[in-house]
Amino acid sequence: MIRKKKSNYAMSSRSRAAIIGACVLAAVVLILLDHGAIRPGWVQQVKSGAGSDARDFTRYHGGVFNVVKIVDGDTIDIDARDGRHGHTRIRLWGIDTPETKSDRYGVMYFGPEAAEFTKELAFGKPVTIYLDEENRTRGRYGRLLAYVQLPDKRFLNELLVSEGYAYADTRFRHSLYHKYQQLEAAARGARKGLWQGITRDQLPQWLQRHKPKLLVDK
């Protein structure tokens, strides 16, 4: 009988200790949350980001919109409201054209030509927007990341690279990553567009840091 009572008492002690431990842990978590050591906002941002992606796909993917402004060679505005903005700003997925309006870099080599090329192909025309199903829908500045199909079914992103007006942007992975690299290699080989006379120091800094084997003046 004594052994049984001790055993029952021991089991009760373990259960009581487990319950107390759980309560202490819960209290610690609540304190950390209250003081910001654990940030529920981060989890909230991840969830809201996923929800934003879903909304973007529903609203834009496969939709036809008119191009109302050419911001740069790789950036355009379409006639769809985006929050408080009257138009949706699109950053073309997978490419980077030389800057024309950057406060930091000014007007870069072949930037105006790239912007004009985009303007000739897309301004005032209906384009079809495609998002990357394996990637996020928004970039760092809230711009929609998209592949833009022209009325003639060609893609603006690809044309800019293949005709030598843009670089294949290797900083960010996307579904057409390797294809764009191949298009750029072909444009370099044919000395199209900016590849006719660009020097290494005229390349964007991110590309210089990658130290690519480019066919440019040494």
Protein Blocks (a to p, Z undefined) as FASTA:
>chain_A
ZZmmmmmmmmmmmmmmmmmmmmmmmmmmmmmmmnomacfklmmmmmmmmmmmmmmmmmmn
opacddfbdfblkbccddddehjbfbdcdddehiacddfkbfklopaehklmmmmmmmmm
mgopacdddddfkbcfbdfkopacdddddfkopafklmmmmnopaccdfkbgcfklmmmm
mmmmmmmmnopajlmmpcfklpcfklmmnopacdbdZZ
